[in-house]
Amino acid sequence: MSVALRHLPRVFTLHIRCDNCLRESSRTIEVPAVDDAPCDVDELVESGFLGALRFNCVCAGVVGQIIGISQERSYGL
């Protein structure tokens, strides 16, 4: 009998500052549980995953600067 392990996606919160109005916001992203997926913040920064994300502020600004990244804890639920 074999047991299938369920792989949960990694959840990160990006803290972003708009370059237009300097408003700070946060955005939660899920990285799918696939081979070579980033497991922590350092791997996320080094991966190309962040380059594909787009930012839109309420002031219609489209350029944002990531000022921090936090990783949500996984409790194995």
Biopython code that builds the backbone (N, CA, C, O; Angstrom):
import numpy as np
from Bio.PDB.StructureBuilder import StructureBuilder

atoms = [
    (1, "MET", "N", (0.847, -1.168, 0.000)),
    (1, "MET", "CA", (0.000, 0.000, 0.000)),
    (1, "MET", "C", (0.896, 1.236, 0.000)),
    (1, "MET", "O", (1.857, 1.305, 0.766)),
    (2, "SER", "N", (0.594, 2.186, -0.834)),
    (2, "SER", "CA", (1.404, 3.406, -0.902)),
    (2, "SER", "C", (0.571, 4.597, -0.459)),
    (2, "SER", "O", (-0.656, 4.615, -0.560)),
    (3, "VAL", "N", (1.276, 5.560, 0.022)),
    (3, "VAL", "CA", (0.631, 6.778, 0.500)),
    (3, "VAL", "C", (1.020, 7.919, -0.425)),
    (3, "VAL", "O", (2.204, 8.163, -0.656)),
    (4, "ALA", "N", (0.039, 8.604, -0.943)),
    (4, "ALA", "CA", (0.307, 9.751, -1.817)),
    (4, "ALA", "C", (0.448, 10.996, -0.951)),
    (4, "ALA", "O", (-0.428, 11.306, -0.144)),
    (5, "LEU", "N", (1.551, 11.699, -1.127)),
    (5, "LEU", "CA", (1.770, 12.923, -0.373)),
    (5, "LEU", "C", (1.208, 14.103, -1.141)),
    (5, "LEU", "O", (1.401, 14.227, -2.350)),
    (6, "ARG", "N", (0.534, 14.938, -0.445)),
    (6, "ARG", "CA", (-0.054, 16.125, -1.063)),
    (6, "ARG", "C", (0.917, 17.288, -0.930)),
    (6, "ARG", "O", (1.313, 17.651, 0.178)),
    (7, "HIS", "N", (1.291, 17.859, -2.041)),
    (7, "HIS", "CA", (2.212, 18.990, -2.039)),
    (7, "HIS", "C", (1.398, 20.279, -2.087)),
    (7, "HIS", "O", (0.616, 20.501, -3.012)),
    (8, "LEU", "N", (1.590, 21.107, -1.096)),
    (8, "LEU", "CA", (0.885, 22.376, -1.034)),
    (8, "LEU", "C", (1.687, 23.451, -1.757)),
    (8, "LEU", "O", (2.917, 23.435, -1.720)),
    (9, "PRO", "N", (1.012, 24.372, -2.406)),
    (9, "PRO", "CA", (1.744, 25.471, -3.046)),
    (9, "PRO", "C", (2.358, 26.383, -1.993)),
    (9, "PRO", "O", (1.839, 26.486, -0.881)),
    (10, "ARG", "N", (3.442, 27.033, -2.329)),
    (10, "ARG", "CA", (4.087, 27.998, -1.439)),
    (10, "ARG", "C", (3.356, 29.330, -1.590)),
    (10, "ARG", "O", (3.033, 29.746, -2.702)),
    (11, "VAL", "N", (3.101, 29.987, -0.478)),
    (11, "VAL", "CA", (2.379, 31.254, -0.482)),
    (11, "VAL", "C", (3.313, 32.345, 0.026)),
    (11, "VAL", "O", (3.884, 32.241, 1.111)),
    (12, "PHE", "N", (3.456, 33.397, -0.782)),
    (12, "PHE", "CA", (4.307, 34.532, -0.447)),
    (12, "PHE", "C", (3.476, 35.807, -0.484)),
    (12, "PHE", "O", (2.513, 35.904, -1.245)),
    (13, "THR", "N", (3.844, 36.774, 0.328)),
    (13, "THR", "CA", (3.220, 38.087, 0.296)),
    (13, "THR", "C", (4.268, 39.097, -0.159)),
    (13, "THR", "O", (5.319, 39.242, 0.466)),
    (14, "LEU", "N", (3.972, 39.789, -1.251)),
    (14, "LEU", "CA", (4.864, 40.826, -1.766)),
    (14, "LEU", "C", (4.404, 42.170, -1.224)),
    (14, "LEU", "O", (3.223, 42.506, -1.304)),
    (15, "HIS", "N", (5.329, 42.931, -0.678)),
    (15, "HIS", "CA", (5.049, 44.278, -0.195)),
    (15, "HIS", "C", (5.605, 45.231, -1.253)),
    (15, "HIS", "O", (6.804, 45.239, -1.532)),
    (16, "ILE", "N", (4.714, 46.032, -1.833)),
    (16, "ILE", "CA", (5.037, 46.813, -3.034)),
    (16, "ILE", "C", (4.787, 48.295, -2.765)),
    (16, "ILE", "O", (3.835, 48.663, -2.078)),
    (17, "ARG", "N", (5.657, 49.135, -3.317)),
    (17, "ARG", "CA", (5.460, 50.585, -3.270)),
    (17, "ARG", "C", (5.317, 51.094, -4.700)),
    (17, "ARG", "O", (6.163, 50.827, -5.553)),
    (18, "CYS", "N", (4.241, 51.827, -4.949)),
    (18, "CYS", "CA", (3.987, 52.397, -6.268)),
    (18, "CYS", "C", (5.004, 53.507, -6.523)),
    (18, "CYS", "O", (5.247, 54.338, -5.648)),
    (19, "ASP", "N", (5.595, 53.525, -7.704)),
    (19, "ASP", "CA", (6.555, 54.570, -8.055)),
    (19, "ASP", "C", (5.870, 55.889, -8.387)),
    (19, "ASP", "O", (6.524, 56.932, -8.395)),
    (20, "ASN", "N", (4.583, 55.867, -8.657)),
    (20, "ASN", "CA", (3.856, 57.080, -9.021)),
    (20, "ASN", "C", (3.368, 57.839, -7.786)),
    (20, "ASN", "O", (3.686, 59.017, -7.618)),
    (21, "CYS", "N", (2.597, 57.171, -6.918)),
    (21, "CYS", "CA", (1.994, 57.853, -5.770)),
    (21, "CYS", "C", (2.646, 57.479, -4.436)),
    (21, "CYS", "O", (2.282, 58.030, -3.397)),
    (22, "LEU", "N", (3.603, 56.552, -4.455)),
    (22, "LEU", "CA", (4.329, 56.072, -3.274)),
    (22, "LEU", "C", (3.437, 55.340, -2.268)),
    (22, "LEU", "O", (3.818, 55.163, -1.111)),
    (23, "ARG", "N", (2.257, 54.919, -2.708)),
    (23, "ARG", "CA", (1.353, 54.144, -1.857)),
    (23, "ARG", "C", (1.906, 52.729, -1.721)),
    (23, "ARG", "O", (2.360, 52.129, -2.695)),
    (24, "GLU", "N", (1.859, 52.207, -0.496)),
    (24, "GLU", "CA", (2.312, 50.849, -0.259)),
    (24, "GLU", "C", (1.118, 49.905, -0.235)),
    (24, "GLU", "O", (0.058, 50.230, 0.301)),
    (25, "SER", "N", (1.313, 48.734, -0.824)),
    (25, "SER", "CA", (0.260, 47.720, -0.853)),
    (25, "SER", "C", (0.913, 46.355, -0.735)),
    (25, "SER", "O", (2.138, 46.240, -0.742)),
    (26, "SER", "N", (0.100, 45.334, -0.629)),
    (26, "SER", "CA", (0.627, 43.977, -0.586)),
    (26, "SER", "C", (-0.151, 43.114, -1.567)),
    (26, "SER", "O", (-1.306, 43.387, -1.895)),
    (27, "ARG", "N", (0.510, 42.084, -2.013)),
    (27, "ARG", "CA", (-0.092, 41.163, -2.978)),
    (27, "ARG", "C", (0.338, 39.753, -2.603)),
    (27, "ARG", "O", (1.528, 39.484, -2.443)),
    (28, "THR", "N", (-0.607, 38.872, -2.466)),
    (28, "THR", "CA", (-0.320, 37.482, -2.132)),
    (28, "THR", "C", (-0.249, 36.674, -3.407)),
    (28, "THR", "O", (-1.125, 36.758, -4.268)),
    (29, "ILE", "N", (0.815, 35.885, -3.516)),
    (29, "ILE", "CA", (0.981, 35.029, -4.692)),
    (29, "ILE", "C", (1.170, 33.592, -4.229)),
    (29, "ILE", "O", (1.712, 33.335, -3.154)),
    (30, "GLU", "N", (0.718, 32.670, -5.051)),
    (30, "GLU", "CA", (0.915, 31.244, -4.813)),
    (30, "GLU", "C", (1.833, 30.702, -5.887)),
    (30, "GLU", "O", (1.591, 30.887, -7.080)),
    (31, "VAL", "N", (2.889, 30.032, -5.457)),
    (31, "VAL", "CA", (3.791, 29.376, -6.391)),
    (31, "VAL", "C", (3.387, 27.912, -6.421)),
    (31, "VAL", "O", (3.421, 27.243, -5.388)),
    (32, "PRO", "N", (3.005, 27.402, -7.591)),
    (32, "PRO", "CA", (2.541, 26.011, -7.656)),
    (32, "PRO", "C", (3.628, 25.029, -7.229)),
    (32, "PRO", "O", (4.816, 25.285, -7.422)),
    (33, "ALA", "N", (3.220, 23.927, -6.660)),
    (33, "ALA", "CA", (4.151, 22.891, -6.196)),
    (33, "ALA", "C", (4.571, 22.029, -7.378)),
    (33, "ALA", "O", (4.019, 20.951, -7.594)),
    (34, "VAL", "N", (5.537, 22.502, -8.133)),
    (34, "VAL", "CA", (6.085, 21.775, -9.276)),
    (34, "VAL", "C", (7.588, 21.619, -9.058)),
    (34, "VAL", "O", (8.155, 22.217, -8.143)),
    (35, "ASP", "N", (8.226, 20.817, -9.897)),
    (35, "ASP", "CA", (9.667, 20.658, -9.801)),
    (35, "ASP", "C", (10.359, 22.004, -9.984)),
    (35, "ASP", "O", (9.954, 22.803, -10.829)),
    (36, "ASP", "N", (11.384, 22.254, -9.207)),
    (36, "ASP", "CA", (12.189, 23.478, -9.249)),
    (36, "ASP", "C", (11.423, 24.727, -8.842)),
    (36, "ASP", "O", (11.841, 25.836, -9.175)),
    (37, "ALA", "N", (10.325, 24.576, -8.137)),
    (37, "ALA", "CA", (9.580, 25.728, -7.634)),
    (37, "ALA", "C", (10.339, 26.302, -6.439)),
    (37, "ALA", "O", (10.906, 25.544, -5.652)),
    (38, "PRO", "N", (10.359, 27.628, -6.290)),
    (38, "PRO", "CA", (11.054, 28.214, -5.144)),
    (38, "PRO", "C", (10.406, 27.800, -3.827)),
    (38, "PRO", "O", (9.182, 27.801, -3.694)),
    (39, "CYS", "N", (11.245, 27.446, -2.857)),
    (39, "CYS", "CA", (10.751, 26.970, -1.562)),
    (39, "CYS", "C", (10.815, 28.040, -0.482)),
    (39, "CYS", "O", (10.121, 27.938, 0.530)),
    (40, "ASP", "N", (11.636, 29.063, -0.683)),
    (40, "ASP", "CA", (11.740, 30.123, 0.306)),
    (40, "ASP", "C", (11.945, 31.459, -0.393)),
    (40, "ASP", "O", (11.995, 31.523, -1.621)),
    (41, "VAL", "N", (12.063, 32.514, 0.385)),
    (41, "VAL", "CA", (12.141, 33.866, -0.172)),
    (41, "VAL", "C", (13.389, 34.042, -1.029)),
    (41, "VAL", "O", (13.321, 34.658, -2.093)),
    (42, "ASP", "N", (14.522, 33.514, -0.585)),
    (42, "ASP", "CA", (15.760, 33.657, -1.361)),
    (42, "ASP", "C", (15.638, 33.003, -2.738)),
    (42, "ASP", "O", (16.055, 33.578, -3.744)),
    (43, "GLU", "N", (15.067, 31.808, -2.776)),
    (43, "GLU", "CA", (14.878, 31.126, -4.061)),
    (43, "GLU", "C", (13.871, 31.861, -4.937)),
    (43, "GLU", "O", (14.012, 31.875, -6.160)),
    (44, "LEU", "N", (12.859, 32.471, -4.331)),
    (44, "LEU", "CA", (11.871, 33.231, -5.103)),
    (44, "LEU", "C", (12.529, 34.432, -5.769)),
    (44, "LEU", "O", (12.254, 34.722, -6.933)),
    (45, "VAL", "N", (13.394, 35.131, -5.041)),
    (45, "VAL", "CA", (14.073, 36.307, -5.590)),
    (45, "VAL", "C", (14.994, 35.906, -6.735)),
    (45, "VAL", "O", (15.076, 36.618, -7.736)),
    (46, "GLU", "N", (15.687, 34.781, -6.604)),
    (46, "GLU", "CA", (16.615, 34.331, -7.633)),
    (46, "GLU", "C", (15.909, 33.727, -8.850)),
    (46, "GLU", "O", (16.492, 33.664, -9.933)),
    (47, "SER", "N", (14.674, 33.288, -8.683)),
    (47, "SER", "CA", (13.955, 32.670, -9.803)),
    (47, "SER", "C", (13.429, 33.749, -10.749)),
    (47, "SER", "O", (13.498, 34.939, -10.442)),
    (48, "GLY", "N", (12.920, 33.338, -11.869)),
    (48, "GLY", "CA", (12.343, 34.269, -12.830)),
    (48, "GLY", "C", (10.856, 34.490, -12.626)),
    (48, "GLY", "O", (10.206, 35.133, -13.451)),
    (49, "PHE", "N", (10.311, 33.966, -11.539)),
    (49, "PHE", "CA", (8.868, 34.031, -11.301)),
    (49, "PHE", "C", (8.389, 35.464, -11.108)),
    (49, "PHE", "O", (7.317, 35.820, -11.597)),
    (50, "LEU", "N", (9.150, 36.285, -10.413)),
    (50, "LEU", "CA", (8.724, 37.667, -10.141)),
    (50, "LEU", "C", (8.734, 38.536, -11.392)),
    (50, "LEU", "O", (7.989, 39.513, -11.469)),
    (51, "GLY", "N", (9.556, 38.199, -12.361)),
    (51, "GLY", "CA", (9.636, 38.983, -13.586)),
    (51, "GLY", "C", (8.375, 38.922, -14.429)),
    (51, "GLY", "O", (8.123, 39.812, -15.240)),
    (52, "ALA", "N", (7.584, 37.877, -14.240)),
    (52, "ALA", "CA", (6.357, 37.712, -15.017)),
    (52, "ALA", "C", (5.156, 38.405, -14.383)),
    (52, "ALA", "O", (4.094, 38.477, -15.000)),
    (53, "LEU", "N", (5.306, 38.913, -13.170)),
    (53, "LEU", "CA", (4.184, 39.554, -12.472)),
    (53, "LEU", "C", (4.038, 41.009, -12.903)),
    (53, "LEU", "O", (5.024, 41.683, -13.198)),
    (54, "ARG", "N", (2.812, 41.474, -12.933)),
    (54, "ARG", "CA", (2.520, 42.866, -13.293)),
    (54, "ARG", "C", (1.886, 43.561, -12.105)),
    (54, "ARG", "O", (1.187, 42.935, -11.308)),
    (55, "PHE", "N", (2.131, 44.860, -11.987)),
    (55, "PHE", "CA", (1.625, 45.658, -10.881)),
    (55, "PHE", "C", (0.697, 46.733, -11.411)),
    (55, "PHE", "O", (1.024, 47.413, -12.383)),
    (56, "ASN", "N", (-0.454, 46.891, -10.785)),
    (56, "ASN", "CA", (-1.396, 47.959, -11.111)),
    (56, "ASN", "C", (-1.859, 48.601, -9.816)),
    (56, "ASN", "O", (-2.427, 47.928, -8.956)),
    (57, "CYS", "N", (-1.624, 49.890, -9.674)),
    (57, "CYS", "CA", (-2.029, 50.621, -8.484)),
    (57, "CYS", "C", (-3.379, 51.291, -8.731)),
    (57, "CYS", "O", (-3.814, 51.428, -9.874)),
    (58, "VAL", "N", (-4.034, 51.706, -7.648)),
    (58, "VAL", "CA", (-5.319, 52.387, -7.786)),
    (58, "VAL", "C", (-5.164, 53.762, -8.448)),
    (58, "VAL", "O", (-6.143, 54.313, -8.952)),
    (59, "CYS", "N", (-3.951, 54.319, -8.455)),
    (59, "CYS", "CA", (-3.713, 55.611, -9.100)),
    (59, "CYS", "C", (-3.410, 55.446, -10.588)),
    (59, "CYS", "O", (-3.067, 56.421, -11.256)),
    (60, "ALA", "N", (-3.527, 54.255, -11.104)),
    (60, "ALA", "CA", (-3.252, 53.907, -12.497)),
    (60, "ALA", "C", (-1.767, 53.788, -12.777)),
    (60, "ALA", "O", (-1.367, 53.707, -13.938)),
    (61, "GLY", "N", (-0.940, 53.778, -11.745)),
    (61, "GLY", "CA", (0.492, 53.538, -11.929)),
    (61, "GLY", "C", (0.740, 52.072, -12.252)),
    (61, "GLY", "O", (0.071, 51.187, -11.717)),
    (62, "VAL", "N", (1.694, 51.825, -13.120)),
    (62, "VAL", "CA", (1.973, 50.446, -13.515)),
    (62, "VAL", "C", (3.381, 50.011, -13.130)),
    (62, "VAL", "O", (3.784, 48.886, -13.426)),
    (63, "VAL", "N", (4.129, 50.886, -12.476)),
    (63, "VAL", "CA", (5.479, 50.542, -12.056)),
    (63, "VAL", "C", (5.507, 50.501, -10.539)),
    (63, "VAL", "O", (5.180, 51.482, -9.871)),
    (64, "GLY", "N", (5.899, 49.365, -10.008)),
    (64, "GLY", "CA", (5.988, 49.203, -8.569)),
    (64, "GLY", "C", (7.336, 48.640, -8.187)),
    (64, "GLY", "O", (7.991, 47.960, -8.978)),
    (65, "GLN", "N", (7.743, 48.929, -6.969)),
    (65, "GLN", "CA", (9.007, 48.434, -6.450)),
    (65, "GLN", "C", (8.709, 47.491, -5.291)),
    (65, "GLN", "O", (7.970, 47.844, -4.373)),
    (66, "ILE", "N", (9.283, 46.296, -5.335)),
    (66, "ILE", "CA", (9.098, 45.348, -4.242)),
    (66, "ILE", "C", (10.000, 45.791, -3.100)),
    (66, "ILE", "O", (11.220, 45.857, -3.247)),
    (67, "ILE", "N", (9.384, 46.095, -1.954)),
    (67, "ILE", "CA", (10.157, 46.559, -0.811)),
    (67, "ILE", "C", (10.298, 45.481, 0.261)),
    (67, "ILE", "O", (11.031, 45.670, 1.233)),
    (68, "GLY", "N", (9.612, 44.366, 0.097)),
    (68, "GLY", "CA", (9.731, 43.265, 1.039)),
    (68, "GLY", "C", (8.947, 42.054, 0.581)),
    (68, "GLY", "O", (7.970, 42.177, -0.156)),
    (69, "ILE", "N", (9.379, 40.886, 1.020)),
    (69, "ILE", "CA", (8.694, 39.638, 0.705)),
    (69, "ILE", "C", (8.638, 38.822, 1.993)),
    (69, "ILE", "O", (9.645, 38.665, 2.685)),
    (70, "SER", "N", (7.461, 38.308, 2.304)),
    (70, "SER", "CA", (7.328, 37.415, 3.449)),
    (70, "SER", "C", (6.681, 36.118, 2.975)),
    (70, "SER", "O", (5.906, 36.104, 2.018)),
    (71, "GLN", "N", (7.013, 35.046, 3.657)),
    (71, "GLN", "CA", (6.474, 33.734, 3.302)),
    (71, "GLN", "C", (5.478, 33.310, 4.353)),
    (71, "GLN", "O", (5.750, 33.377, 5.552)),
    (72, "GLU", "N", (4.323, 32.874, 3.895)),
    (72, "GLU", "CA", (3.289, 32.385, 4.805)),
    (72, "GLU", "C", (3.675, 31.016, 5.305)),
    (72, "GLU", "O", (4.221, 30.213, 4.549)),
    (73, "ARG", "N", (3.409, 30.737, 6.544)),
    (73, "ARG", "CA", (3.738, 29.438, 7.122)),
    (73, "ARG", "C", (2.765, 28.375, 6.627)),
    (73, "ARG", "O", (1.576, 28.637, 6.445)),
    (74, "SER", "N", (3.284, 27.190, 6.415)),
    (74, "SER", "CA", (2.456, 26.058, 6.037)),
    (74, "SER", "C", (2.327, 25.147, 7.254)),
    (74, "SER", "O", (3.325, 24.684, 7.806)),
    (75, "TYR", "N", (1.096, 24.900, 7.661)),
    (75, "TYR", "CA", (0.860, 24.069, 8.829)),
    (75, "TYR", "C", (0.415, 22.671, 8.458)),
    (75, "TYR", "O", (-0.040, 21.915, 9.316)),
    (76, "GLY", "N", (0.542, 22.319, 7.188)),
    (76, "GLY", "CA", (0.215, 20.972, 6.751)),
    (76, "GLY", "C", (-1.253, 20.620, 6.805)),
    (76, "GLY", "O", (-1.616, 19.469, 7.043)),
    (77, "LEU", "N", (-2.104, 21.619, 6.582)),
    (77, "LEU", "CA", (-3.548, 21.372, 6.618)),
    (77, "LEU", "C", (-4.010, 20.687, 5.369)),
    (77, "LEU", "O", (-5.198, 20.400, 5.226)),
]
sb = StructureBuilder()
sb.init_structure("model")
sb.init_model(0)
sb.init_chain("A")
sb.init_seg("    ")
for serial, (resi, resn, name, xyz) in enumerate(atoms, 1):
    if name == "N":
        sb.init_residue(resn, " ", resi, " ")
    sb.init_atom(name, np.array(xyz, "f"), 0.0, 1.0, " ", f" {name:<3s}", serial, name[0])
structure = sb.get_structure()
